[in-house]
Amino acid sequence: MLHSQQNGVTVREVRESDLAQYRDLRLEALKSSPLAFGADYQESLSLSGSAWLERVRQNIGSHFAGLFVAEREGVLIGMTGVRRDYGVKSQHNATIWGVYVRSSARGTGLAGTLLAHAMLWAQQMGVTRLELKVSTQNSNALKLYTKAGFEIAGTLHGTLRIADQIADEYILERSL
């Protein structure tokens, strides 16, 4: 089990007991940064409690998915996930998703720590190639990912639509 502690913040794998806080954190992320995520706030808000529980359970002890949270004084302040491909020919690939840190903890390196946990988990699962998508408008996230060794592999045009706004995304990749 991956776990680290630094400056009063613990980064660890999600637990079932985190369900309510994880749901609140994820919804906050989707609402406050709609262009940063492929998921939609309203759609996610309408999910049942059992659907949220299933999402958490799918990431506990799995060889194909990991979900990591950052906790300070019992409160979740950050998260990220990683999903490994299922196919025999593609199990060496994984996707990083859902990187988010509450505004009160930004600028502390926490996003990088969360990302490092997801990357370490992937490496332990035999992943040799990681990818992720980031809005072309999200310069802070792009800096985080390039600092972690990701490189832009291409641009996906018009992949996100929020009301009348259409956004492009970079697809980034790196080897482990």
Buried (B, 14 or more C-beta within 10 A) or exposed (E): EBEBEEEEBBBBBBEEEBBEBBBEBBBBBBEEBBBBBEBBBEEBEEBEEEEBBEBBEBBBEBEBBBBBBBBBEEEBBBBBBBBBBEEEEEBBBBBBBBBBBBEEBBEBBBBBBBBBBBBBBBEEBEBEBBBBBBBBBBEEBBEBBBEBEBEBEEEBEEBBEEEEEEBEBBBBBBEB
